[in-house]
Amino acid sequence: MGLTLIPIGIATVILGYILGDNPCILCWQERIAIILLSLCALYMSRYGLRLKYISTYYIICIYGLWLSILHSSVHLGQDIGQGFGGLIFGAHAYTWGVFLFIANLLIMSLLIGFSNEDSLKNTTRVRWGTFHKVSGYSFIIVMFLNVIQAFTQVGPPPYIGQASPQNFSYDLSKTVWTTKHWPTWSHFSFRANNYIEQPEFTTLTANENTKLEHANELLKIENTALPANVTGRVTAISYDEKRSVIAIATNKNWIYLLDKTASNILSQYKVDPKFDKDVNNISGVFFDKNGEIIVTSVYKSYVNLSVDDSYRMKEVGRGNLKTVRASKSYIGSSALSLLDNEYLTLSLPNKVNDFIVLSRFSRKDMMLNAEQIISMKTKEVPIITGMEVTDNAIILLNNSGKQLIVLDKESNKPMNVYDIDDVNNPQGVTIISNKVLITDEDSGNKIVKTYLLPI
Protein backbone atom coordinates (compact mmCIF):
# COMPACT_ATOMS: atom_id res chain seq x y z
CA MET A 1 0.00 0.00 0.00
CA GLY A 2 2.89 2.33 0.79
CA LEU A 3 4.28 2.04 -2.75
CA THR A 4 0.84 2.62 -4.24
CA LEU A 5 -0.39 5.54 -2.16
CA ILE A 6 2.76 7.51 -1.34
CA PRO A 7 4.88 7.83 -4.52
CA ILE A 8 2.28 6.96 -7.17
CA GLY A 9 -0.78 8.32 -5.39
CA ILE A 10 0.88 11.66 -4.58
CA ALA A 11 2.31 11.98 -8.11
CA THR A 12 -1.03 11.13 -9.75
CA VAL A 13 -3.65 12.79 -7.56
CA ILE A 14 -1.89 15.71 -5.86
CA LEU A 15 0.77 16.67 -8.43
CA GLY A 16 -1.29 15.69 -11.47
CA TYR A 17 -5.03 16.17 -10.96
CA ILE A 18 -4.80 18.91 -8.30
CA LEU A 19 -1.61 20.89 -9.11
CA GLY A 20 -1.71 20.25 -12.87
CA ASP A 21 1.73 18.64 -13.24
CA ASN A 22 2.27 16.29 -16.18
CA PRO A 23 5.12 13.74 -16.25
CA CYS A 24 7.77 13.93 -18.95
CA ILE A 25 8.67 10.84 -20.97
CA LEU A 26 11.29 9.70 -18.42
CA CYS A 27 8.94 10.45 -15.49
CA TRP A 28 6.35 8.15 -17.04
CA GLN A 29 8.87 5.34 -17.30
CA GLU A 30 9.92 5.82 -13.68
CA ARG A 31 6.26 5.85 -12.62
CA ILE A 32 5.61 2.64 -14.57
CA ALA A 33 8.57 1.02 -12.77
CA ILE A 34 7.06 1.96 -9.38
CA ILE A 35 3.67 0.62 -10.51
CA LEU A 36 5.29 -2.70 -11.45
CA LEU A 37 7.00 -2.79 -8.04
CA SER A 38 3.61 -2.28 -6.37
CA LEU A 39 2.10 -5.08 -8.44
CA CYS A 40 5.01 -7.38 -7.59
CA ALA A 41 4.61 -6.53 -3.88
CA LEU A 42 0.91 -7.45 -4.08
CA TYR A 43 1.82 -10.84 -5.54
CA MET A 44 4.31 -11.44 -2.72
CA SER A 45 1.71 -10.47 -0.12
CA ARG A 46 -0.59 -13.12 -1.65
CA TYR A 47 1.87 -15.91 -2.50
CA GLY A 48 4.84 -15.17 -0.22
CA LEU A 49 8.52 -14.41 -0.90
CA ARG A 50 8.97 -16.75 -3.82
CA LEU A 51 12.23 -16.58 -5.74
CA LYS A 52 10.57 -15.64 -9.03
CA TYR A 53 8.90 -12.63 -7.40
CA ILE A 54 12.10 -11.61 -5.63
CA SER A 55 14.15 -11.76 -8.84
CA THR A 56 11.45 -9.78 -10.68
CA TYR A 57 11.43 -7.20 -7.88
CA TYR A 58 15.21 -6.75 -8.15
CA ILE A 59 15.10 -6.41 -11.94
CA ILE A 60 12.40 -3.72 -11.72
CA CYS A 61 14.32 -1.87 -8.97
CA ILE A 62 17.53 -1.87 -11.01
CA TYR A 63 15.66 -0.67 -14.09
CA GLY A 64 13.94 2.11 -12.12
CA LEU A 65 17.20 3.12 -10.43
CA TRP A 66 18.92 3.37 -13.82
CA LEU A 67 16.07 5.56 -15.12
CA SER A 68 16.21 7.83 -12.06
CA ILE A 69 19.99 8.22 -12.24
CA LEU A 70 19.75 8.91 -15.98
CA HIS A 71 17.03 11.50 -15.39
CA SER A 72 18.93 13.16 -12.54
CA SER A 73 22.22 13.23 -14.44
CA VAL A 74 20.64 15.38 -17.16
CA HIS A 75 20.22 18.18 -14.60
CA LEU A 76 23.28 17.68 -12.37
CA GLY A 77 25.40 20.14 -14.35
CA GLN A 78 22.91 22.98 -13.96
CA ASP A 79 23.26 25.89 -11.57
CA ILE A 80 22.00 25.60 -8.01
CA GLY A 81 18.22 25.35 -7.76
CA GLN A 82 17.71 24.61 -11.45
CA GLY A 83 15.86 21.48 -12.45
CA PHE A 84 12.73 20.02 -14.03
CA GLY A 85 9.41 20.57 -12.28
CA GLY A 86 8.85 21.76 -8.72
CA LEU A 87 10.60 20.78 -5.50
CA ILE A 88 9.25 18.15 -3.11
CA PHE A 89 10.77 18.62 0.35
CA GLY A 90 13.73 20.43 -1.22
CA ALA A 91 14.43 17.96 -4.03
CA HIS A 92 13.03 17.33 -7.51
CA ALA A 93 10.85 14.27 -8.10
CA TYR A 94 13.41 12.40 -10.21
CA THR A 95 16.01 12.64 -7.43
CA TRP A 96 13.48 11.15 -5.02
CA GLY A 97 13.25 8.27 -7.48
CA VAL A 98 16.91 7.42 -6.83
CA PHE A 99 16.21 7.29 -3.08
CA LEU A 100 13.02 5.24 -3.55
CA PHE A 101 14.57 2.49 -5.67
CA ILE A 102 17.68 2.22 -3.47
CA ALA A 103 15.42 2.00 -0.40
CA ASN A 104 13.40 -0.81 -2.02
CA LEU A 105 16.56 -2.73 -2.87
CA LEU A 106 17.74 -2.44 0.74
CA ILE A 107 14.35 -3.41 2.19
CA MET A 108 14.08 -6.49 -0.03
CA SER A 109 17.66 -7.47 0.86
CA LEU A 110 16.80 -7.23 4.57
CA LEU A 111 13.63 -9.30 4.10
CA ILE A 112 15.62 -12.02 2.35
CA GLY A 113 18.41 -11.83 4.91
CA PHE A 114 16.04 -12.41 7.84
CA SER A 115 14.02 -15.12 6.08
CA ASN A 116 14.80 -18.81 6.36
CA GLU A 117 15.13 -21.10 3.36
CA ASP A 118 11.84 -22.86 4.06
CA SER A 119 9.86 -19.63 3.82
CA LEU A 120 11.41 -18.90 0.42
CA LYS A 121 10.30 -22.33 -0.82
CA ASN A 122 6.80 -22.11 0.68
CA THR A 123 4.03 -22.46 -1.93
CA THR A 124 1.10 -21.90 0.46
CA ARG A 125 -1.11 -18.97 -0.43
CA VAL A 126 -1.49 -16.24 2.18
CA ARG A 127 -5.08 -15.52 3.14
CA TRP A 128 -5.79 -11.85 2.53
CA GLY A 129 -7.16 -9.77 5.36
CA THR A 130 -8.69 -6.29 5.33
CA PHE A 131 -5.32 -4.56 4.94
CA HIS A 132 -4.40 -6.64 1.90
CA LYS A 133 -7.78 -6.04 0.28
CA VAL A 134 -7.52 -2.28 0.84
CA SER A 135 -4.05 -2.41 -0.75
CA GLY A 136 -5.45 -4.22 -3.78
CA TYR A 137 -8.37 -1.83 -4.24
CA SER A 138 -6.04 1.17 -3.77
CA PHE A 139 -3.80 -0.18 -6.49
CA ILE A 140 -6.75 -0.56 -8.89
CA ILE A 141 -8.02 3.00 -8.20
CA VAL A 142 -4.60 4.62 -8.60
CA MET A 143 -3.95 2.63 -11.78
CA PHE A 144 -7.31 3.73 -13.17
CA LEU A 145 -6.41 7.40 -12.51
CA ASN A 146 -3.02 6.87 -14.19
CA VAL A 147 -4.65 5.31 -17.25
CA ILE A 148 -6.97 8.32 -17.59
CA GLN A 149 -4.09 10.78 -17.24
CA ALA A 150 -1.89 8.87 -19.67
CA PHE A 151 -4.65 8.42 -22.26
CA THR A 152 -5.82 12.05 -22.19
CA GLN A 153 -2.50 13.87 -21.74
CA VAL A 154 -0.12 11.58 -23.68
CA GLY A 155 -2.52 9.90 -26.06
CA PRO A 156 -3.19 6.30 -27.11
CA PRO A 157 -0.48 4.28 -28.90
CA PRO A 158 1.53 5.06 -30.96
CA TYR A 159 1.69 8.44 -29.19
CA ILE A 160 4.39 8.70 -26.55
CA GLY A 161 5.35 11.15 -23.80
CA GLN A 162 6.86 14.59 -24.24
CA ALA A 163 10.26 15.90 -23.20
CA SER A 164 8.72 19.16 -21.90
CA PRO A 165 5.03 18.40 -21.30
CA GLN A 166 2.23 20.93 -21.10
CA ASN A 167 0.33 21.38 -17.83
CA PHE A 168 -2.43 18.89 -17.03
CA SER A 169 -5.63 20.08 -18.67
CA TYR A 170 -9.18 18.76 -18.85
CA ASP A 171 -9.50 20.65 -22.14
CA LEU A 172 -8.18 18.12 -24.68
CA SER A 173 -7.66 20.88 -27.26
CA LYS A 174 -4.75 22.09 -25.09
CA THR A 175 -3.04 18.72 -24.81
CA VAL A 176 -0.16 17.63 -27.05
CA TRP A 177 0.11 14.12 -28.49
CA THR A 178 3.43 13.35 -30.16
CA THR A 179 5.43 10.44 -31.57
CA LYS A 180 8.74 12.23 -32.18
CA HIS A 181 10.51 10.64 -29.21
CA TRP A 182 10.23 7.08 -30.48
CA PRO A 183 13.75 5.62 -30.88
CA THR A 184 14.85 4.66 -34.38
CA TRP A 185 17.32 2.00 -35.48
CA SER A 186 19.14 4.55 -37.64
CA HIS A 187 20.25 6.35 -34.46
CA PHE A 188 21.01 3.23 -32.43
CA SER A 189 24.52 2.95 -31.03
CA PHE A 190 26.04 0.97 -28.17
CA ARG A 191 28.25 4.01 -27.57
CA ALA A 192 25.24 6.38 -27.22
CA ASN A 193 23.98 9.00 -29.63
CA ASN A 194 26.28 11.77 -28.44
CA TYR A 195 29.47 9.71 -28.66
CA ILE A 196 32.08 11.79 -30.46
CA GLU A 197 35.20 10.27 -31.96
CA GLN A 198 38.45 11.65 -30.60
CA PRO A 199 40.60 13.57 -33.08
CA GLU A 200 43.49 11.61 -34.52
CA PHE A 201 46.16 14.21 -35.28
CA THR A 202 48.33 11.84 -37.28
CA THR A 203 45.66 11.26 -39.93
CA LEU A 204 44.26 14.77 -40.48
CA THR A 205 43.89 15.59 -44.17
CA ALA A 206 43.55 18.74 -46.26
CA ASN A 207 40.12 19.99 -47.32
CA GLU A 208 39.77 22.73 -49.94
CA ASN A 209 36.29 23.55 -48.63
CA THR A 210 37.82 24.87 -45.40
CA LYS A 211 39.99 27.50 -47.11
CA LEU A 212 39.32 31.20 -46.72
CA GLU A 213 39.46 33.25 -49.91
CA HIS A 214 41.74 36.16 -50.80
CA ALA A 215 44.76 34.67 -49.05
CA ASN A 216 48.32 35.94 -49.37
CA GLU A 217 51.49 33.86 -49.42
CA LEU A 218 53.79 33.47 -46.42
CA LEU A 219 57.48 34.04 -47.08
CA LYS A 220 59.31 30.89 -46.03
CA ILE A 221 62.69 31.27 -44.35
CA GLU A 222 63.92 27.78 -43.45
CA ASN A 223 63.20 24.22 -42.34
CA THR A 224 64.67 22.87 -39.11
CA ALA A 225 64.73 19.15 -38.37
CA LEU A 226 63.69 18.29 -34.83
CA PRO A 227 65.86 15.82 -32.88
CA ALA A 228 65.33 12.25 -34.08
CA ASN A 229 64.62 10.91 -30.58
CA VAL A 230 61.44 12.98 -30.16
CA THR A 231 58.73 10.36 -29.51
CA GLY A 232 55.33 10.72 -31.16
CA ARG A 233 53.66 13.20 -33.47
CA VAL A 234 54.38 16.81 -32.51
CA THR A 235 51.00 18.44 -31.86
CA ALA A 236 51.94 21.76 -30.22
CA ILE A 237 54.80 24.24 -29.88
CA SER A 238 55.49 27.33 -27.77
CA TYR A 239 58.36 29.76 -27.21
CA ASP A 240 59.50 31.27 -23.90
CA GLU A 241 61.14 34.63 -24.53
CA LYS A 242 62.58 34.90 -21.00
CA ARG A 243 64.53 31.64 -21.17
CA SER A 244 64.88 31.55 -24.97
CA VAL A 245 63.63 27.96 -25.06
CA ILE A 246 61.03 26.12 -27.11
CA ALA A 247 58.53 23.61 -25.71
CA ILE A 248 56.94 20.97 -27.91
CA ALA A 249 54.29 18.38 -27.04
CA THR A 250 53.54 15.08 -28.77
CA ASN A 251 50.52 12.81 -28.98
CA LYS A 252 52.46 10.28 -26.88
CA ASN A 253 52.29 12.67 -23.88
CA TRP A 254 55.95 13.70 -24.12
CA ILE A 255 56.95 17.30 -23.41
CA TYR A 256 60.36 18.44 -24.69
CA LEU A 257 62.30 21.61 -23.93
CA LEU A 258 64.54 22.61 -26.87
CA ASP A 259 67.02 25.39 -27.39
CA LYS A 260 66.07 28.40 -29.51
CA THR A 261 67.21 26.66 -32.69
CA ALA A 262 64.89 23.68 -31.99
CA SER A 263 67.82 21.38 -32.72
CA ASN A 264 68.85 20.23 -29.24
CA ILE A 265 66.83 18.69 -26.40
CA LEU A 266 67.44 20.37 -23.04
CA SER A 267 65.07 18.13 -21.06
CA GLN A 268 62.05 15.90 -21.49
CA TYR A 269 59.08 14.84 -19.38
CA LYS A 270 56.27 12.35 -19.93
CA VAL A 271 52.87 13.37 -18.57
CA ASP A 272 51.13 10.50 -16.78
CA PRO A 273 47.81 10.33 -18.66
CA LYS A 274 45.81 8.43 -16.03
CA PHE A 275 46.97 9.97 -12.75
CA ASP A 276 44.05 11.88 -11.19
CA LYS A 277 42.56 13.90 -14.09
CA ASP A 278 42.77 12.11 -17.45
CA VAL A 279 45.28 14.04 -19.57
CA ASN A 280 45.75 12.17 -22.83
CA ASN A 281 45.97 13.03 -26.52
CA ILE A 282 47.77 16.33 -25.92
CA SER A 283 46.75 19.13 -28.26
CA GLY A 284 48.29 22.26 -26.73
CA VAL A 285 51.30 23.57 -24.83
CA PHE A 286 52.29 27.10 -23.86
CA PHE A 287 54.39 28.99 -21.32
CA ASP A 288 52.58 30.81 -18.55
CA LYS A 289 53.87 34.23 -17.50
CA ASN A 290 55.13 32.76 -14.20
CA GLY A 291 57.46 30.46 -16.15
CA GLU A 292 55.39 27.30 -15.78
CA ILE A 293 54.33 25.19 -18.76
CA ILE A 294 50.62 24.54 -19.31
CA VAL A 295 49.83 21.34 -21.19
CA THR A 296 46.28 20.77 -22.47
CA SER A 297 44.64 17.63 -23.84
CA VAL A 298 41.76 17.35 -26.29
CA TYR A 299 39.51 16.62 -23.26
CA LYS A 300 40.10 20.17 -21.95
CA SER A 301 42.11 18.74 -19.07
CA TYR A 302 45.43 20.38 -18.25
CA VAL A 303 48.71 19.88 -16.39
CA ASN A 304 50.97 22.53 -14.83
CA LEU A 305 54.70 21.84 -15.11
CA SER A 306 57.33 23.81 -13.24
CA VAL A 307 60.76 24.33 -14.82
CA ASP A 308 63.88 24.79 -12.69
CA ASP A 309 67.16 26.46 -13.66
CA SER A 310 68.44 23.18 -15.10
CA TYR A 311 65.33 22.93 -17.33
CA ARG A 312 64.02 19.95 -15.39
CA MET A 313 60.22 19.72 -15.46
CA LYS A 314 57.97 18.62 -12.63
CA GLU A 315 54.20 18.34 -12.42
CA VAL A 316 52.74 20.75 -9.86
CA GLY A 317 49.03 20.49 -10.61
CA ARG A 318 46.30 19.40 -12.99
CA GLY A 319 42.60 19.97 -13.53
CA ASN A 320 39.73 20.26 -15.99
CA LEU A 321 38.48 23.30 -17.89
CA LYS A 322 34.69 23.60 -17.87
CA THR A 323 32.92 25.01 -20.92
CA VAL A 324 29.32 25.60 -22.00
CA ARG A 325 29.10 25.95 -25.78
CA ALA A 326 32.13 23.70 -26.25
CA SER A 327 31.07 21.02 -23.75
CA LYS A 328 30.38 18.54 -26.60
CA SER A 329 33.61 19.38 -28.42
CA TYR A 330 37.26 18.46 -28.12
CA ILE A 331 39.89 21.19 -28.34
CA GLY A 332 42.70 21.33 -30.88
CA SER A 333 44.75 24.23 -29.51
CA SER A 334 45.34 26.49 -26.52
CA ALA A 335 47.29 29.66 -25.75
CA LEU A 336 48.00 32.39 -23.20
CA SER A 337 46.60 35.91 -23.63
CA LEU A 338 49.10 37.87 -21.57
CA LEU A 339 47.37 41.26 -21.66
CA ASP A 340 43.96 39.79 -20.80
CA ASN A 341 45.38 37.49 -18.12
CA GLU A 342 43.46 34.60 -19.68
CA TYR A 343 43.96 31.14 -21.10
CA LEU A 344 42.33 30.49 -24.48
CA THR A 345 41.16 27.23 -26.06
CA LEU A 346 39.68 26.58 -29.49
CA SER A 347 37.31 23.69 -30.13
CA LEU A 348 37.28 21.24 -33.03
CA PRO A 349 34.07 20.83 -35.08
CA ASN A 350 32.24 17.50 -34.94
CA LYS A 351 28.87 15.90 -35.76
CA VAL A 352 27.22 17.42 -32.66
CA ASN A 353 28.83 20.89 -32.65
CA ASP A 354 29.66 21.78 -36.23
CA PHE A 355 31.29 25.09 -35.30
CA ILE A 356 34.37 26.52 -33.59
CA VAL A 357 34.14 27.91 -30.05
CA LEU A 358 36.77 30.24 -28.59
CA SER A 359 36.73 29.85 -24.79
CA ARG A 360 38.48 32.21 -22.37
CA PHE A 361 39.48 31.16 -18.85
CA SER A 362 40.73 33.23 -15.93
CA ARG A 363 44.37 32.61 -14.96
CA LYS A 364 43.36 33.13 -11.34
CA ASP A 365 40.91 30.26 -10.88
CA MET A 366 40.72 28.55 -14.32
CA MET A 367 37.00 29.37 -14.50
CA LEU A 368 35.26 30.27 -17.75
CA ASN A 369 35.22 34.01 -18.48
CA ALA A 370 33.61 34.06 -21.93
CA GLU A 371 32.84 32.01 -25.02
CA GLN A 372 32.23 32.97 -28.61
CA ILE A 373 31.49 31.06 -31.79
CA ILE A 374 34.09 31.96 -34.41
CA SER A 375 32.52 32.44 -37.83
CA MET A 376 34.54 31.61 -40.93
CA LYS A 377 33.38 32.29 -44.50
CA THR A 378 34.20 28.79 -45.67
CA LYS A 379 32.10 26.01 -47.21
CA GLU A 380 33.00 23.70 -44.32
CA VAL A 381 34.26 24.41 -40.81
CA PRO A 382 38.08 24.33 -40.69
CA ILE A 383 40.17 22.21 -38.33
CA ILE A 384 42.32 24.52 -36.17
CA THR A 385 45.32 22.79 -34.58
CA GLY A 386 47.43 25.74 -33.43
CA MET A 387 46.93 29.13 -31.79
CA GLU A 388 49.15 32.03 -30.70
CA VAL A 389 48.05 35.32 -29.14
CA THR A 390 49.74 38.69 -29.61
CA ASP A 391 48.81 42.10 -28.21
CA ASN A 392 46.31 42.81 -30.99
CA ALA A 393 45.63 39.54 -32.78
CA ILE A 394 44.95 35.82 -32.45
CA ILE A 395 46.85 33.69 -34.95
CA LEU A 396 45.20 30.41 -35.92
CA LEU A 397 46.70 27.48 -37.79
CA ASN A 398 44.11 26.10 -40.20
CA ASN A 399 45.25 22.49 -40.57
CA SER A 400 42.61 21.38 -43.07
CA GLY A 401 42.88 24.52 -45.21
CA LYS A 402 46.68 24.87 -44.90
CA GLN A 403 46.38 28.50 -43.94
CA LEU A 404 47.42 30.93 -41.24
CA ILE A 405 44.42 33.01 -40.13
CA VAL A 406 44.90 36.28 -38.25
CA LEU A 407 41.89 37.28 -36.13
CA ASP A 408 41.25 40.72 -34.73
CA LYS A 409 41.50 40.30 -30.97
CA GLU A 410 38.51 42.52 -30.24
CA SER A 411 36.00 41.26 -32.81
CA ASN A 412 37.43 37.74 -33.32
CA LYS A 413 36.95 38.21 -37.07
CA PRO A 414 39.59 37.38 -39.71
CA MET A 415 41.80 40.33 -40.69
CA ASN A 416 44.35 38.53 -42.86
CA VAL A 417 44.77 35.07 -44.33
CA TYR A 418 48.00 33.45 -45.56
CA ASP A 419 48.41 30.24 -47.55
CA ILE A 420 51.06 27.72 -46.44
CA ASP A 421 50.71 25.15 -49.21
CA ASP A 422 54.13 23.57 -48.60
CA VAL A 423 52.98 21.85 -45.37
CA ASN A 424 51.61 18.30 -45.03
CA ASN A 425 49.87 18.07 -41.66
CA PRO A 426 50.63 21.30 -39.76
CA GLN A 427 49.99 21.20 -36.02
CA GLY A 428 51.40 23.77 -33.57
CA VAL A 429 52.29 27.41 -34.17
CA THR A 430 54.37 29.90 -32.18
CA ILE A 431 56.14 33.23 -32.69
CA ILE A 432 59.80 34.17 -32.19
CA SER A 433 60.53 37.85 -32.81
CA ASN A 434 59.36 38.47 -36.38
CA LYS A 435 59.05 34.80 -37.32
CA VAL A 436 56.25 32.23 -37.30
CA LEU A 437 57.21 28.63 -36.47
CA ILE A 438 54.94 25.77 -37.56
CA THR A 439 55.49 22.09 -36.75
CA ASP A 440 55.01 19.54 -39.53
CA GLU A 441 56.13 16.11 -40.72
CA ASP A 442 57.69 15.16 -44.04
CA SER A 443 58.27 11.47 -44.85
CA GLY A 444 58.28 10.66 -41.14
CA ASN A 445 60.74 13.43 -40.28
CA LYS A 446 59.62 15.96 -37.68
CA ILE A 447 60.22 19.50 -38.92
CA VAL A 448 59.78 23.08 -37.74
CA LYS A 449 59.05 25.36 -40.70
CA THR A 450 59.85 29.04 -40.23
CA TYR A 451 58.11 31.90 -42.05
CA LEU A 452 58.36 35.67 -41.92
CA LEU A 453 55.79 37.10 -39.51
CA PRO A 454 53.11 38.90 -41.57
CA ILE A 455 51.76 41.13 -38.78
Beta strands, then each sheet from edge to edge (+ up, - down):
strand 1: 87-88
strand 2: 91-92
strand 3: 216-217
strand 4: 220-225
strand 5: 234-240
strand 6: 245-250
strand 7: 254-259
strand 8: 265-270
strand 9: 282-287
strand 10: 293-297
strand 11: 301-307
strand 12: 313-320
strand 13: 331-337
strand 14: 342-347
strand 15: 356-362
strand 16: 368-374
strand 17: 384-389
strand 18: 393-398
strand 19: 403-408
strand 20: 414-419
strand 21: 429-432
strand 22: 435-442
strand 23: 445-452
sheet 1: 1+ 2-
sheet 2: 3+ 20+ 19- 18+ 17-
sheet 3: 4+ 23- 22+ 21-
sheet 4: 5+ 6- 7+ 8-
sheet 5: 9+ 10- 11+ 12-
sheet 6: 13+ 14- 15+ 16-
end
